[in-house]
């Protein structure tokens, strides 16, 4: 009986992990594309090759950025769920990872637009 309960719990954890990872990845892709297009439109041009270059590799880069911050955040959350009381260090680490998870794709897309401008404008 106890083994069945552990298996259900493991399945639930796997499902929860997949749902949260997908949600964070979707948010990262959305913020990457939105901020990248707005920033490119304001500072440069968005309707030509830069607009496509922001979207196409951006979905992969944004997902990678989300993964880099989500995996440690998941372990911190699991550690906090497992212990009876939360330590201040884990709470601070979780908060920093969560902020980085939201700000990482935004900063990455702005840096990517700068990099695109450098390479495309240097060819002229």
Buried (B, 14 or more C-beta within 10 A) or exposed (E): EEEEEEEEEEEEEEEEBEEBBEEBBEBBBEBBBBBBBBBBBEEBEBEEEBBEBBBEEBBEBBBBBBBEBBEBBBBBBEBBEEEEEEEEEBEEBBEBBBEBBBEBBBEBBBEBBBEBBEEBEEEE
